[in-house]
Amino acid sequence: AIGPDDDDVMYGDVNGDEKINSEDALMVLQSVVGLTELDERAAKAANVNSDDKIDTQDALGILQFVVGIRTELPYKD
């Protein structure tokens, strides 16, 4: 298991299934609206735009990665 302080976290893999897909983006959106709370590992994985907050931009970044618009996570624009 990857701990919250481990640099080997897979950015974008919010649900921890070792895949990056729309389910991860959904978890980010659910956390943004308060339907779920992310643990430390998930929050680190969710912060794909490196701005130290979890918001819709992170969900968008994950989806862009899934469809090939982005080629790596995390990213800084």
Salt bridges, closest charged atoms under 4 A:
ASP7 OD1 - LYS44 NZ 3.81
ASP77 OD2 - ARG70 NH2 2.69
